[in-house]
């Protein structure tokens, strides 16, 4: 039975270890096994038995079966609760709802993505996209290699705009939860060079990330932070242009998240307002609602979207907004590592006028 101290610990995530230490785990020399058993009320339950190196069994009596089940179930729930409540970065606020509206759609393009990994551990990602309206074909290639012993990751990128990029990342080595990335780009045809220093830090209470533009004429400093308290989120995002000596961004956000629900509202520069709601209705159905409005404008953009899993390999996607723009998508895993996405954008207000868009995407991953 949990006492009052256990309840206090339950509400203090930072002291979960105390509860963990009081759970009936056994030494490494003893193995655990879950078996069916008879509860005192005559119903069938489960209990954990322990076997030592000689195979001897130590069984709890029937009175402890229910409390043992509850205690292990509580710990599993607390562990999941602890993981789910880690705050996202500012850019990821409302991500679950945004994914409902964005993933599974590729309007007006033909797209092919390929991911593979060499025996030496180098990951390669390549993609090609053909835009149906402009006829432009865009391609990209990147390689990624991780040195896990040192927490280092090296990434090289190239695209058909002839831009080269290099990223060097070190994570969890300087401090736990801290990630530092040095990013550089170079365009040979123009000689343009850019550099950025990015840092991010996260724990159970706060998620902070910074972005420093390495421009000698006057760097742009970008800082964002999100605080978490029992699932409630408060975020701020600001950007300061040192060359112009003024703030170019002042954004604020509030929200709430749990395992199957997320609420997000934001105000950008005091004039752009937005909000989203995400709900996992069931194991197969995810729903999202999104709204945007700009001060001084009577035009409000409102949309609803849903994703329905037909089975573990196929899903349907649909969305519509108050301008009668309809998006439909179908995603099918043809075989392990091969995913086909078909999508269509329909203008409901001008259905007979045409101008509708279709898209096809094929993802290959070994």
BAGUFI-677023 format. One line per 3 residues: number of its first residue (from 1); their letters; for each residue y, x, z of C-alpha. Coordinates in steps of 0.25 Angstrom, whole numbers. Example, Ala and Ser with C-alpha at 12.3 -4.5 7.8 and 13.67 -1.06 7.14 Angstrom:
BEGIN
1	as	-18:49:31 ~ -4:55:29
***
This chain:
BEGIN
1	xxx	0:0:0 ~ 14:5:-3 ~ 23:6:8
4	xxx	39:5:9 ~ 40:20:6 ~ 32:18:-7
7	xxx	42:7:-11 ~ 53:16:-9 ~ 47:27:-17
10	xxx	44:18:-28 ~ 59:15:-30 ~ 62:30:-30
13	xxx	57:37:-42 ~ 60:51:-38 ~ 50:49:-26
16	xxx	38:44:-35 ~ 31:57:-31 ~ 30:52:-17
19	xxx	22:40:-21 ~ 14:48:-30 ~ 9:57:-19
22	xxx	5:45:-11 ~ -5:40:-22 ~ -20:42:-20
25	xxx	-22:53:-30 ~ -33:63:-28 ~ -35:78:-30
28	xxx	-38:85:-43 ~ -52:87:-38 ~ -55:72:-37
31	xxx	-55:63:-49 ~ -51:48:-50 ~ -58:36:-56
34	xxx	-54:22:-58 ~ -65:12:-56 ~ -66:-3:-55
37	xxx	-67:-9:-41 ~ -67:-22:-33 ~ -55:-26:-25
40	xxx	-56:-33:-12 ~ -52:-46:-18 ~ -64:-45:-28
43	xxx	-56:-41:-40 ~ -59:-29:-49 ~ -49:-17:-48
46	xxx	-49:-2:-49 ~ -49:9:-40 ~ -48:24:-41
49	xxx	-60:32:-35 ~ -60:47:-33 ~ -71:57:-36
52	xxx	-71:71:-30 ~ -78:83:-36 ~ -92:79:-31
55	xxx	-91:65:-37 ~ -89:58:-24 ~ -81:45:-24
58	xxx	-70:41:-14 ~ -67:26:-16 ~ -56:18:-10
61	xxx	-60:6:-2 ~ -57:-8:-8 ~ -44:-10:0
64	xxx	-37:2:-7 ~ -41:-2:-21 ~ -29:-11:-24
67	xxx	-19:-2:-17 ~ -24:10:-25 ~ -23:3:-38
70	xxx	-9:-2:-34 ~ -5:12:-30 ~ -9:19:-43
73	xxx	-3:8:-51 ~ 10:9:-44 ~ 10:24:-47
76	xxx	8:22:-62 ~ 19:12:-62 ~ 28:21:-54
79	xxx	25:32:-64 ~ 28:24:-76 ~ 41:18:-70
82	xxx	45:32:-67 ~ 43:37:-81 ~ 50:24:-87
85	xxx	62:26:-79 ~ 66:39:-85 ~ 80:37:-91
88	xxx	82:39:-106 ~ 93:47:-112 ~ 105:40:-116
91	xxx	102:40:-131 ~ 88:33:-127 ~ 94:21:-120
94	xxx	90:9:-127 ~ 80:17:-135 ~ 68:7:-133
97	xxx	76:-5:-139 ~ 82:5:-150 ~ 67:8:-153
100	xxx	64:-6:-156 ~ 75:-7:-166 ~ 73:6:-172
103	xxx	59:11:-172 ~ 50:5:-183 ~ 61:4:-193
106	xxx	65:12:-205 ~ 74:4:-214 ~ 77:8:-228
109	xxx	70:21:-227 ~ 56:28:-231 ~ 52:37:-220
112	xxx	41:47:-218 ~ 40:55:-205 ~ 29:66:-202
115	xxx	26:72:-189 ~ 16:84:-187 ~ 12:95:-178
118	xxx	7:109:-181 ~ -4:116:-173 ~ 6:125:-167
121	xxx	14:113:-161 ~ 25:112:-171 ~ 29:97:-173
124	xxx	34:94:-187 ~ 42:81:-190 ~ 46:78:-204
127	xxx	52:65:-210 ~ 58:60:-223 ~ 67:47:-225
130	xxx	71:41:-238 ~ 83:31:-237 ~ 81:19:-247
133	xxx	96:16:-248 ~ 102:30:-250 ~ 89:37:-256
136	xxx	91:49:-247 ~ 79:56:-242 ~ 80:63:-228
139	xxx	69:72:-223 ~ 68:80:-210 ~ 58:90:-204
142	xxx	57:95:-190 ~ 48:104:-182 ~ 46:105:-167
145	xxx	40:115:-158 ~ 38:115:-143 ~ 36:126:-134
148	xxx	31:118:-122 ~ 30:130:-112 ~ 45:132:-113
151	xxx	49:118:-116 ~ 55:122:-129 ~ 55:113:-142
154	xxx	60:119:-155 ~ 64:109:-167 ~ 68:112:-181
157	xxx	73:101:-190 ~ 77:100:-205 ~ 81:88:-214
160	xxx	85:86:-228 ~ 100:87:-225 ~ 96:101:-223
163	xxx	100:102:-208 ~ 92:111:-199 ~ 91:108:-184
166	xxx	84:116:-173 ~ 82:111:-159 ~ 78:119:-147
169	xxx	74:111:-134 ~ 69:115:-120 ~ 65:104:-111
172	xxx	61:104:-96 ~ 62:119:-94 ~ 76:121:-90
175	xxx	75:108:-80 ~ 65:97:-80 ~ 70:85:-89
178	xxx	80:94:-96 ~ 80:96:-111 ~ 89:105:-119
181	xxx	90:106:-134 ~ 98:115:-143 ~ 100:109:-157
184	xxx	105:115:-169 ~ 107:111:-184 ~ 111:118:-196
187	xxx	114:113:-210 ~ 113:125:-220 ~ 120:118:-231
190	xxx	133:116:-223 ~ 131:126:-212 ~ 133:116:-202
193	xxx	127:119:-188 ~ 126:111:-176 ~ 121:113:-162
196	xxx	118:104:-150 ~ 114:107:-136 ~ 106:95:-130
199	xxx	101:93:-116 ~ 94:81:-109 ~ 89:79:-95
202	xxx	81:67:-89 ~ 74:63:-77 ~ 71:50:-70
205	xxx	86:47:-67 ~ 94:53:-78 ~ 94:57:-93
208	xxx	105:66:-98 ~ 107:72:-111 ~ 118:81:-117
211	xxx	122:85:-131 ~ 131:96:-134 ~ 136:99:-148
214	xxx	137:114:-149 ~ 150:113:-158 ~ 160:125:-155
217	xxx	171:117:-159 ~ 169:107:-148 ~ 155:102:-144
220	xxx	152:87:-141 ~ 146:85:-128 ~ 136:73:-127
223	xxx	131:68:-113 ~ 122:56:-110 ~ 116:52:-97
226	xxx	107:40:-92 ~ 104:37:-78 ~ 92:29:-73
229	xxx	90:21:-61 ~ 78:12:-59 ~ 78:9:-74
232	xxx	93:7:-75 ~ 100:16:-85 ~ 114:21:-86
235	xxx	119:30:-97 ~ 131:37:-102 ~ 134:45:-115
238	xxx	146:53:-118 ~ 150:63:-128 ~ 162:72:-127
241	xxx	168:79:-139 ~ 174:92:-134 ~ 182:95:-147
244	xxx	189:82:-146 ~ 189:82:-131 ~ 185:67:-130
247	xxx	173:58:-127 ~ 166:53:-140 ~ 156:45:-133
250	xxx	155:37:-120 ~ 143:28:-119 ~ 137:21:-108
253	xxx	123:14:-106 ~ 116:5:-96 ~ 101:1:-97
256	xxx	88:-2:-90 ~ 74:2:-94 ~ 60:0:-90
259	xxx	46:1:-96 ~ 48:-11:-105 ~ 62:-15:-104
262	xxx	75:-7:-108 ~ 90:-12:-108 ~ 101:-4:-113
265	xxx	116:-6:-115 ~ 127:4:-119 ~ 142:6:-122
268	xxx	146:16:-132 ~ 161:21:-131 ~ 165:8:-125
271	xxx	164:0:-137 ~ 149:0:-142 ~ 140:-9:-134
274	xxx	125:-9:-135 ~ 112:-14:-128 ~ 98:-15:-130
277	xxx	85:-21:-123 ~ 71:-17:-125 ~ 59:-25:-120
280	xxx	44:-21:-121 ~ 39:-36:-121 ~ 25:-32:-122
283	xxx	16:-20:-126 ~ 18:-24:-141 ~ 32:-29:-141
286	xxx	45:-22:-139 ~ 59:-29:-141 ~ 73:-24:-141
289	xxx	87:-30:-141 ~ 99:-22:-146 ~ 114:-26:-146
292	xxx	127:-18:-150 ~ 141:-22:-150 ~ 154:-14:-153
295	xxx	167:-18:-145 ~ 177:-25:-154 ~ 167:-30:-164
298	xxx	161:-44:-164 ~ 148:-38:-170 ~ 136:-37:-161
301	xxx	123:-31:-166 ~ 111:-38:-159 ~ 96:-35:-162
304	xxx	82:-38:-157 ~ 70:-30:-161 ~ 55:-29:-158
307	xxx	43:-21:-160 ~ 29:-27:-159 ~ 16:-18:-159
310	xxx	6:-25:-167 ~ -4:-15:-162 ~ -4:0:-158
313	xxx	-2:4:-173 ~ 8:-6:-178 ~ 21:-13:-174
316	xxx	31:-22:-179 ~ 46:-20:-178 ~ 57:-31:-180
319	xxx	72:-31:-177 ~ 84:-40:-180 ~ 99:-40:-177
322	xxx	110:-51:-177 ~ 114:-47:-191 ~ 100:-51:-196
325	xxx	95:-37:-199 ~ 80:-37:-198 ~ 72:-25:-196
328	xxx	56:-26:-197 ~ 46:-14:-196 ~ 32:-12:-195
331	xxx	25:1:-190 ~ 11:4:-192 ~ 3:16:-188
334	xxx	-6:18:-200 ~ -14:29:-193 ~ -12:39:-181
337	xxx	1:46:-185 ~ 5:38:-197 ~ 15:26:-194
340	xxx	21:17:-205 ~ 34:10:-203 ~ 39:-1:-212
343	xxx	52:-8:-209 ~ 62:-17:-216 ~ 77:-21:-213
346	xxx	81:-35:-217 ~ 95:-41:-218 ~ 93:-55:-214
349	xxx	107:-59:-217 ~ 106:-55:-232 ~ 91:-56:-234
352	xxx	92:-60:-249 ~ 102:-49:-252 ~ 92:-38:-250
355	xxx	96:-25:-244 ~ 84:-25:-234 ~ 78:-12:-231
358	xxx	63:-7:-229 ~ 58:6:-223 ~ 45:14:-223
361	xxx	42:25:-213 ~ 29:33:-211 ~ 27:42:-199
364	xxx	16:53:-199 ~ 12:60:-187 ~ -1:67:-184
***
